[in-house]
Amino acid sequence: MTANKIGIAVVGTGFGQKVHIPALKEHPRTEIIAVYHRDLDKAKAIASEHNIPHASDRVSQMVTIPEVSAVTVATPPFLHFQMAKEVLHAGKHLLLEKPTTVNVEEAKYLYQLANDKNCVTTMDFEFRFVPQWLQLEKLLRQGYVGQPRLVKIDWLVSSRADANRPWNWYAEKQKGGGALGAIGSHSFDYIHWLFGPISRLCGQLSTTIAERPDPAESGKLKPVDADDTCNLILELADGTPCQVCLSSCTFQGRGHWVEVYGSDGTLILGSNNQKDYIHGFKLWGSKAGEDLAEIAIPDNLQFPKTHDDGRISAFLRVVDRWMEAISRHESLVPSLREGVYSQLLMDLTHESNVTGTWVDVPDLNNLL
């Protein structure tokens, strides 16, 4: 292993192979030591392809490799808790994909375990590191819009609009599937980051495509119980109303947009890019009713390198933050603490959907 580098094990080879592995190979402070796949032969093939020294089908075995100091977990949500628990029990630092777990009790357990084991944790909440989003945050802090009057978020994509797309874990609520987990987890995190905590919420979850063909059963239709559309009304702690509409089944959906309307002006951030959810954002602003105009992004906020897959560009900045946190021996935002909050809001959305009522959101400090 190269001196002054952190040895990393990568768990999960879907998003892990597309984003984690190329980013970690490129990052100057990380060296991939091991890769996990539940099929050992596939793990060995991936390791060989990427020149990774170790392959394994057991997380418990990977974390015993002396050179491994930290682990990234990019498996489906229902596997996060057990895998992250094994990583943290071994005293290894953790970078976890969203959604954090399948319920807030699991997320809280991981947070406390990381504290007990002095492990540095990071959540892959990528939008905190995208240039246009960083500029939006800066302008909000400077008071560009004045007192916010309304926040409106649309995230409408077509990734699962085709009813013939095969059934997999994403279609199963119990396994953490659905639009709320896939994109709502991001939205809850960046709402907290940009606008502060939420005092209460009211949510409606819909499953508009109720069956999908199951490849394991020769295409026989299998029921879907995970949501593909989510509508939310939030009341922020400062009283600002926030409307959120999320859907993964909208042909020609408008993409991802955040609109902030205030007493002194308006900021609109958006992208209609359906193929890359990081590239394509632009930011517009207007003061006191003037025409909207595009706002330039300062050079210091731009990605130092633009990758064909924008997720790699953003993930590299997440890794930067993780490496800084490891050097400082303390978890930095976004950590499992932010992961707990995002998971809490998802759980409360499910509660609101079942009861048909507004649900109060407890203070995070009282929850942990």
Secondary structure, DSSP 8 states (H G I E B T S, - for coil): --TT-EEEEEE-SSHIIIIIHHHHHHSTTEEEEEEE-SSHHHHHHHHHHTT-SEEES-HHHHTTSTT--EEEE-S-HHHHHHHHHHHHHTT-EEEE-SS--SSHHHHHHHHHHHHHTT--EEE--GGGGSHHHHHHHHHHHTTTT-SEEEEEEEEE--TT--TTS---GGG-GGGT-SHIIIIIHHHHHHHHHHH--EEEEEEEEE-S--EEEEGGGTTEEEE--S-SEEEEEEEETTS-EEEEEEES--TT--EEEEEEEESSEEEEEEE--SS-SSTT-EEEEEETT---EE----GGGS-SS--SSHHHHHHHHHHHHHHHHHHHTS--SSSHHHHHHHHHHHHHHHHHHHHTS-EE---HHHH-
